[in-house]
Amino acid sequence: MTDTFTPDLDLAHAVADSADRLISVQVFMSGGSAELTGANITRELYDAARANRAEPLIYTAAKELLDRVKPRDTVVFCTGFFDPPSMIDEMDGPLGAVALARMLCVTLDITPVFLTEVANMERMAGLAASLGLEVLDYELARTTPFKAAVMPLPIDHDRAKAEAERLCDLAPAAMIAIEKPAPCPRGRYHTGKGLDVTDTVGKVDHVFAEARRRGILTIGIGDGGNEVGMGSILEDILRVVPTGDVIGTPVETDLLVVAAIANWGAYAIGATIAAALHMPEAIHSLEEERRLTGTAAALGFIDPATGLANGWTDGTPPVCAEAVLELLRQMVLLRLGRKNPQNPLQIPKKWAERHDPNTTVAIWADHLARKEADYFGRLSA
């Protein structure tokens, strides 16, 4: 948050309220298991997450980041979902992590740390570079804007516990999980369809347990019930998700954001912060979105619906993410336009203030009545 600008929370709330609804529209899949049912899983999980919250989920997440994050603070982005049979990470999660990290670099001057499995670290570095975030050693990255670090999330439990302590010793202002698998109550990790992938994914539960123990803000963004943060609605996951009794996780975060595609939740948080700070330029452009998606595909990130590295995410083509991004941008731009007295959106308001609108309407009503009478008179002649 800047020292000279008080965040416009009213505008942020308005954007977030619309954004919540936009990103919870189930376009195709939901957490990999929607193909098993015709139910709108996303909407039901969103309703469960919102049930005990007075404010939109996106607004609460954005406001907490605005309140807690200071310039040069570290923010951790935990992401990467290893997907069989391709045995590589999927598109959902890493793209949202990079986009939100870039947004927070622009608006709040953070140092991003991407936390992911060793096998995915090089890909994450390449993806971050596509939006101008150079990955360096952490101690060097934290000295300079638009630098980031990538750190390992071990598969081995003991190593994961040690890395959790090391990471939290950096005193990050926030830790955000985006489409990151978490264990079920039996301690096993699963894909949306219920395949056990415990031995191929990082043990993220240790990281978030340590972060919460130390009072670090934690945010979970997910779409299907098996991701970090979904523990707060576990009973609903068991009820709604066909594979919920297998994949549902008890791992909670301070805040949970439910989205049809987790990347969109990250985009929406960024747009809400941009609204609060009157910085629509901070939202990444369509050109940057296409570069991000193209780079991800070139690096091998896959669409879990097909296993192909074709730029699709959760069974949806890139145009869907582009449309969501552009709608979020317009939610900010159009509302900001209403606040600018020189914006063309103000022409009707200015006209009403400068003239006698009632007299004008009466003149036009008389004109239209005569025109209509003349028209029907000619028809009956």
C-alpha positions as CSV (number, residue, x, y, z in Angstrom):
1,M,0.0,0.0,0.0
2,T,1.3,3.5,-0.9
3,D,2.0,6.1,1.7
4,T,0.1,8.8,-0.1
5,F,-3.0,7.0,-1.3
6,T,-5.8,5.6,0.9
7,P,-7.2,2.5,-0.7
8,D,-10.7,2.9,-2.2
9,L,-12.3,0.0,-0.4
10,D,-15.8,0.9,-1.7
11,L,-14.6,0.5,-5.3
12,A,-12.7,-2.6,-4.3
13,H,-15.8,-4.1,-2.7
14,A,-17.9,-3.4,-5.8
15,V,-15.4,-5.0,-8.1
16,A,-14.9,-8.0,-5.8
17,D,-18.7,-8.6,-5.5
18,S,-19.0,-8.9,-9.3
19,A,-15.6,-10.8,-9.6
20,D,-16.8,-13.5,-7.1
21,R,-19.7,-14.3,-9.3
22,L,-17.7,-14.2,-12.5
23,I,-15.0,-16.6,-11.4
24,S,-17.4,-19.1,-9.8
25,V,-19.2,-19.7,-13.1
26,Q,-18.4,-23.3,-14.0
27,V,-17.5,-23.2,-17.6
28,F,-16.5,-26.9,-18.0
29,M,-14.7,-28.8,-15.3
30,S,-14.3,-28.4,-11.6
31,G,-11.3,-29.9,-9.9
32,G,-11.1,-32.7,-12.4
33,S,-14.2,-34.4,-11.2
34,A,-17.0,-32.4,-12.7
35,E,-17.2,-35.0,-15.6
36,L,-18.7,-37.4,-13.1
37,T,-21.7,-35.2,-12.5
38,G,-23.9,-32.6,-14.0
39,A,-24.0,-30.6,-10.8
40,N,-22.5,-27.1,-10.6
41,I,-19.8,-28.1,-8.1
42,T,-18.1,-24.8,-8.2
43,R,-21.2,-22.8,-7.3
44,E,-22.0,-25.1,-4.4
45,L,-18.5,-25.0,-3.0
46,Y,-18.5,-21.2,-3.5
47,D,-21.8,-20.9,-1.6
48,A,-20.3,-23.0,1.2
49,A,-17.2,-20.9,1.5
50,R,-19.2,-17.7,1.5
51,A,-21.9,-18.9,3.9
52,N,-20.2,-17.5,7.0
53,R,-18.5,-14.5,5.4
54,A,-20.2,-11.1,5.3
55,E,-17.9,-9.9,2.5
56,P,-17.1,-11.3,-1.0
57,L,-14.3,-13.8,-0.8
58,I,-12.1,-11.9,-3.2
59,Y,-12.6,-8.7,-1.3
60,T,-11.5,-10.2,2.0
61,A,-8.4,-11.7,0.5
62,A,-7.5,-8.4,-1.3
63,K,-8.1,-6.3,1.8
64,E,-6.0,-8.5,4.0
65,L,-3.1,-8.2,1.5
66,L,-3.5,-4.4,1.4
67,D,-3.6,-4.3,5.2
68,R,-0.6,-6.6,5.9
69,V,1.8,-6.3,3.0
70,K,4.4,-3.5,3.1
71,P,7.0,-2.6,0.4
72,R,9.8,-5.2,0.1
73,D,7.9,-7.7,2.1
74,T,8.1,-11.3,1.0
75,V,5.0,-13.1,-0.3
76,V,5.1,-16.8,-0.9
77,F,3.1,-18.4,-3.8
78,C,2.8,-22.2,-3.4
79,T,1.7,-23.9,-6.6
80,G,2.1,-26.8,-9.0
81,F,-0.1,-29.9,-9.3
82,F,1.8,-33.0,-10.7
83,D,-0.6,-34.8,-13.0
84,P,-0.5,-38.3,-14.3
85,P,-0.4,-39.7,-16.9
86,S,1.8,-36.9,-18.3
87,M,3.8,-36.7,-15.1
88,I,4.2,-33.0,-15.3
89,D,2.5,-30.0,-13.6
90,E,-0.7,-28.6,-14.9
91,M,-1.5,-25.1,-16.1
92,D,-3.9,-24.2,-13.4
93,G,-2.1,-22.6,-10.5
94,P,1.4,-21.6,-11.8
95,L,-0.1,-19.0,-14.2
96,G,-2.2,-17.5,-11.5
97,A,0.8,-17.4,-9.1
98,V,3.0,-15.6,-11.6
99,A,0.2,-13.1,-12.6
100,L,-0.7,-12.3,-9.0
101,A,3.0,-12.0,-8.0
102,R,3.6,-9.6,-10.9
103,M,0.5,-7.6,-9.8
104,L,1.7,-7.3,-6.2
105,C,5.2,-6.3,-7.4
106,V,3.7,-3.4,-9.4
107,T,1.2,-2.3,-6.7
108,L,2.8,-3.3,-3.3
109,D,6.5,-3.7,-4.3
110,I,6.8,-7.3,-2.9
111,T,9.5,-9.9,-3.3
112,P,7.7,-13.0,-4.6
113,V,8.9,-16.5,-3.6
114,F,7.5,-19.4,-5.7
115,L,7.3,-22.6,-3.7
116,T,7.1,-25.8,-5.7
117,E,8.5,-29.3,-6.2
118,V,12.1,-29.6,-7.3
119,A,11.1,-31.1,-10.6
120,N,9.0,-28.0,-11.3
121,M,11.4,-25.3,-10.1
122,E,13.0,-24.6,-13.5
123,R,9.7,-24.4,-15.3
124,M,8.4,-21.9,-12.6
125,A,11.5,-19.8,-13.2
126,G,10.9,-19.7,-16.9
127,L,7.2,-18.9,-16.4
128,A,8.0,-16.0,-14.1
129,A,10.4,-14.6,-16.6
130,S,7.6,-14.4,-19.2
131,L,6.0,-11.6,-17.2
132,G,9.3,-9.8,-16.4
133,L,10.1,-11.4,-13.0
134,E,13.8,-12.5,-13.0
135,V,14.4,-15.4,-10.7
136,L,17.5,-15.0,-8.5
137,D,18.9,-16.2,-5.2
138,Y,16.5,-14.9,-2.5
139,E,19.0,-12.6,-0.8
140,L,19.7,-10.9,-4.1
141,A,16.1,-10.8,-5.2
142,R,14.8,-9.1,-2.1
143,T,17.0,-6.0,-2.8
144,T,15.4,-5.1,-6.1
145,P,11.9,-4.7,-7.6
146,F,10.6,-7.3,-10.1
147,K,13.0,-10.0,-8.9
148,A,11.8,-13.3,-7.5
149,A,13.1,-16.5,-6.0
150,V,12.0,-20.2,-6.4
151,M,12.3,-22.5,-3.5
152,P,11.8,-26.2,-3.1
153,L,8.8,-28.0,-1.6
154,P,10.1,-31.5,-0.8
155,I,8.1,-34.7,-1.4
156,D,9.8,-36.2,1.7
157,H,8.1,-35.3,4.9
158,D,11.2,-34.6,7.0
159,R,12.7,-32.4,4.4
160,A,9.3,-30.6,4.0
161,K,9.2,-29.9,7.7
162,A,12.7,-28.4,7.6
163,E,11.9,-26.3,4.5
164,A,8.8,-25.1,6.2
165,E,10.7,-23.7,9.1
166,R,13.4,-22.2,6.9
167,L,10.7,-20.5,4.7
168,C,8.8,-19.2,7.7
169,D,12.1,-17.8,9.2
170,L,12.0,-15.4,6.2
171,A,8.9,-13.9,7.9
172,P,6.8,-13.6,4.8
173,A,3.8,-11.2,5.1
174,A,1.5,-13.8,3.4
175,M,1.5,-17.3,2.0
176,I,-0.9,-18.0,-1.0
177,A,-1.6,-21.5,-2.3
178,I,-3.0,-21.6,-5.8
179,E,-4.4,-25.0,-6.9
180,K,-2.0,-26.8,-4.6
181,P,-3.0,-30.4,-3.6
182,A,-3.4,-31.1,0.1
183,P,-3.8,-34.4,2.0
184,C,-7.0,-36.0,2.9
185,P,-7.7,-36.9,6.6
186,R,-5.7,-40.2,6.0
187,G,-2.7,-38.2,5.0
188,R,-2.8,-39.2,1.3
189,Y,-2.8,-36.7,-1.6
190,H,-5.1,-37.3,-4.6
191,T,-6.0,-35.9,-8.0
192,G,-9.6,-34.7,-8.5
193,K,-10.6,-38.2,-9.8
194,G,-9.1,-39.8,-6.7
195,L,-5.8,-41.2,-8.0
196,D,-3.3,-41.4,-5.1
197,V,-0.3,-39.2,-6.0
198,T,1.2,-38.9,-2.4
199,D,4.6,-40.0,-3.5
200,T,4.9,-37.4,-6.3
201,V,3.8,-34.2,-4.6
202,G,5.3,-31.8,-2.1
203,K,4.1,-32.1,1.5
204,V,2.5,-28.7,1.6
205,D,0.6,-29.4,4.8
206,H,3.7,-28.9,6.9
207,V,4.4,-25.5,5.3
208,F,0.9,-24.1,6.0
209,A,0.7,-25.6,9.5
210,E,4.0,-23.8,10.3
211,A,2.8,-20.5,8.7
212,R,-0.4,-20.5,10.7
213,R,1.4,-21.4,13.9
214,R,3.5,-18.2,13.4
215,G,0.5,-16.0,12.5
216,I,1.5,-15.5,8.8
217,L,-1.6,-14.7,6.6
218,T,-2.5,-17.7,4.6
219,I,-4.9,-17.8,1.6
220,G,-6.0,-20.8,-0.3
221,I,-7.4,-20.7,-3.9
222,G,-8.9,-23.9,-5.3
223,D,-11.7,-25.3,-7.4
224,G,-12.4,-28.9,-6.5
225,G,-12.0,-29.8,-2.9
226,N,-8.5,-31.3,-2.7
227,E,-6.5,-28.1,-2.5
228,V,-4.9,-26.2,0.4
229,G,-7.6,-24.1,2.1
230,M,-10.6,-26.4,1.4
231,G,-10.5,-27.8,4.9
232,S,-12.9,-25.1,6.0
233,I,-15.7,-26.6,3.9
234,L,-14.8,-30.3,4.1
235,E,-18.3,-31.4,5.0
236,D,-19.7,-29.7,1.9
237,I,-17.0,-31.3,-0.2
238,L,-18.0,-34.7,1.1
239,R,-21.6,-33.9,0.2
240,V,-21.1,-32.2,-3.2
241,V,-18.0,-33.6,-4.9
242,P,-18.4,-37.2,-6.3
243,T,-14.9,-38.2,-5.1
244,G,-15.1,-36.0,-2.0
245,D,-14.8,-38.9,0.4
246,V,-11.4,-39.7,-1.1
247,I,-9.9,-36.4,-2.1
248,G,-11.4,-33.9,0.5
249,T,-8.8,-32.2,2.6
250,P,-8.9,-30.9,6.2
251,V,-6.1,-28.4,5.5
252,E,-7.4,-24.9,6.2
253,T,-6.1,-21.4,5.5
254,D,-7.1,-18.1,7.1
255,L,-9.0,-17.3,3.9
256,L,-10.4,-19.5,1.1
257,V,-11.2,-18.4,-2.4
258,V,-13.3,-20.8,-4.6
259,A,-13.1,-20.4,-8.4
260,A,-14.1,-22.5,-11.4
261,I,-10.4,-22.3,-12.3
262,A,-8.0,-21.3,-9.6
263,N,-6.0,-19.0,-11.9
264,W,-9.1,-16.9,-12.2
265,G,-9.2,-16.5,-8.5
266,A,-5.7,-15.1,-8.5
267,Y,-6.6,-12.7,-11.4
268,A,-9.6,-11.5,-9.5
269,I,-7.6,-10.7,-6.3
270,G,-5.2,-8.7,-8.4
271,A,-8.0,-6.8,-10.1
272,T,-9.6,-5.9,-6.8
273,I,-6.3,-4.6,-5.5
274,A,-5.9,-2.6,-8.7
275,A,-9.4,-1.1,-8.1
276,A,-8.6,-0.2,-4.5
277,L,-5.4,1.6,-5.6
278,H,-6.9,3.1,-8.8
279,M,-4.2,1.3,-10.8
280,P,-5.9,-0.5,-13.6
281,E,-2.6,-0.5,-15.5
282,A,-1.3,-3.0,-13.0
283,I,-3.6,-5.7,-14.4
284,H,-1.6,-7.7,-16.9
285,S,-2.6,-7.1,-20.5
286,L,-4.1,-9.6,-23.0
287,E,-0.7,-9.6,-24.8
288,E,1.0,-10.5,-21.5
289,E,-1.7,-13.2,-20.8
290,R,-1.0,-14.7,-24.2
291,R,2.7,-14.6,-23.6
292,L,2.2,-16.3,-20.2
293,T,0.0,-19.0,-21.7
294,G,2.3,-19.6,-24.7
295,T,5.4,-19.8,-22.4
296,A,3.6,-22.3,-20.1
297,A,2.7,-24.5,-23.0
298,A,6.3,-24.3,-24.4
299,L,7.7,-25.2,-21.0
300,G,5.4,-28.3,-20.9
301,F,2.7,-27.3,-18.4
302,I,-0.3,-29.5,-19.4
303,D,-4.1,-29.4,-19.5
304,P,-5.1,-32.1,-17.1
305,A,-8.3,-32.8,-19.1
306,T,-6.2,-34.1,-22.0
307,G,-2.6,-34.2,-20.9
308,L,-1.6,-32.0,-23.8
309,A,0.7,-29.0,-23.4
310,N,-1.6,-26.9,-25.7
311,G,-2.2,-23.8,-23.6
312,W,-5.6,-25.1,-22.3
313,T,-6.5,-25.1,-18.6
314,D,-8.9,-27.5,-17.0
315,G,-10.5,-28.4,-20.4
316,T,-11.0,-24.7,-21.4
317,P,-9.2,-22.9,-24.3
318,P,-7.0,-19.8,-23.7
319,V,-9.9,-17.6,-24.9
320,C,-11.8,-18.3,-21.7
321,A,-9.0,-17.0,-19.4
322,E,-8.6,-14.0,-21.7
323,A,-12.3,-13.3,-21.5
324,V,-12.3,-13.5,-17.7
325,L,-9.2,-11.3,-17.5
326,E,-10.7,-8.6,-19.8
327,L,-14.0,-8.6,-17.9
328,L,-12.1,-8.1,-14.7
329,R,-10.2,-5.2,-16.3
330,Q,-13.4,-3.6,-17.5
331,M,-15.0,-3.9,-14.0
332,V,-12.2,-1.7,-12.8
333,L,-11.9,0.7,-15.7
334,L,-15.6,1.4,-16.1
335,R,-16.1,2.0,-12.4
336,L,-13.1,4.3,-12.3
337,G,-14.6,6.1,-15.3
338,R,-17.6,7.0,-13.2
339,K,-15.3,8.7,-10.7
340,N,-13.6,10.9,-13.3
341,P,-15.6,14.0,-14.1
342,Q,-13.9,14.3,-17.5
343,N,-14.8,10.8,-18.6
344,P,-17.4,10.5,-21.5
345,L,-19.4,8.3,-19.1
346,Q,-20.3,11.5,-17.3
347,I,-22.0,13.2,-20.3
348,P,-25.6,12.2,-19.3
349,K,-25.0,13.4,-15.8
350,K,-23.5,16.7,-16.9
351,W,-26.4,17.2,-19.3
352,A,-28.9,16.7,-16.5
353,E,-27.0,19.2,-14.3
354,R,-26.6,21.9,-17.0
355,H,-30.1,21.8,-18.5
356,D,-33.7,21.4,-17.6
357,P,-34.1,17.7,-18.3
358,N,-37.9,17.6,-17.6
359,T,-38.6,20.4,-20.1
360,T,-36.4,18.6,-22.7
361,V,-38.2,15.3,-22.1
362,A,-41.6,17.0,-22.4
363,I,-40.6,18.6,-25.7
364,W,-39.5,15.3,-27.1
365,A,-42.6,13.5,-25.8
366,D,-44.7,16.0,-27.7
367,H,-42.6,15.6,-30.8
368,L,-42.8,11.8,-30.7
369,A,-46.6,11.8,-30.1
370,R,-47.1,13.9,-33.2
371,K,-44.7,11.8,-35.2
372,E,-46.5,8.6,-34.1
373,A,-50.0,10.0,-34.8
374,D,-48.9,11.1,-38.3
375,Y,-47.5,7.6,-39.0
376,F,-50.6,5.8,-38.0
377,G,-52.8,8.4,-39.7
378,R,-51.0,7.6,-43.0
379,L,-51.6,3.9,-42.6
380,S,-55.3,4.3,-42.1
381,A,-55.8,6.8,-45.0
